[in-house]
Amino acid sequence: MNNVKNAQVAIVTGASRGIGAAIARRLASDGFAVVVNYAASSKEADALVAELKAEGAAAIAVKADVSNADDVRRMFDATEQQLGRVDVLVNNAGILKTVPLADTSDAYFAQAFDINVRGTFNTLREAATRMNDGGRIVNFSSTTLALNMPGYSVYNATKAAVESFTHVFAKELRGRNITVNAVAPGPGATSLFLDGKTEEQIQHFAKLPPLQRLGQPEDIASVVAFLAGRDAGWVNGQVLRANGGVA
Ligand code: NAP
């Protein structure tokens, strides 16, 4: 059983399913009190919180659309009231739709930038004044940024912005002993990647890395756990590609 009372506090955005849920599980088992943030999947978020509590961790589910600054402020309020000040922020929430630039709707452009970029910006701005010194921030980029595949122009543009935030914000937090890094996963077995792809397309992506498989959410959760944990204290302002060697 974790020492719930003295646990450090971690917010994981988009933790109701996919990679975020695996991160919440891993950080809870590493001893963190965990905020399971979600936008729509309340059933999944509640079930995950129940699972983490049954294992002795402190956990709460907080509904907040990360693209909405007021929601994000309220998420930090709820976290401070129920668990304490934030030590770790994982900006995992994100969306992907692959579409050629010429066919991209205004609505998708706005939504992708709202969630992937503004969502990360909103939590970083809050973290700047509300995070404990010595904390850890892990943002989410993507290996697609290195692959430059057709259909990924808007998504990659959002992740390029996230990488820029990572490099600059790490420097702006000078003196606080807070690290800011990003993880850039390769193709991984979650609905974000799998939805809308044929079995043939999935197999194509699975064969790309020399390790010859798709990433699993747990592969990425362990990288986040490293960056959020004691051993990564000297890693700052970096983008860590976790992709089986695809790029
Ligand atoms: P996923 O399975 O689609 O899960 C996305 C999560 O984000 C869900 O929990 C969803 O919660 C949440 N979310 C979506 N919009 C939100 C919003 N506005 N506010 C708060 N939460 C929101 O995606 P995933 O594959 O785990 O991806 C996680 C991260 O890894 C993303 O940043 C993605 O870009 C990145 N990534 C993934 C892959 C991959 O192949 N899977 C590769 C590279 C990078 P609700 O259901 O409640 O909306």
Residues whose N, C-alpha, C, O or C-beta is under 5 A from the ligand:
A	BS01	NAP	G14 A15 S16 R17 G18 I19 G20 Y38 A39 A40 S41 A64 D65 V66 S67 N92 A93 G94 I95 I115 F140 S141 S142 T143 P185 G186 P187 G188 T190 S191 L192 F193
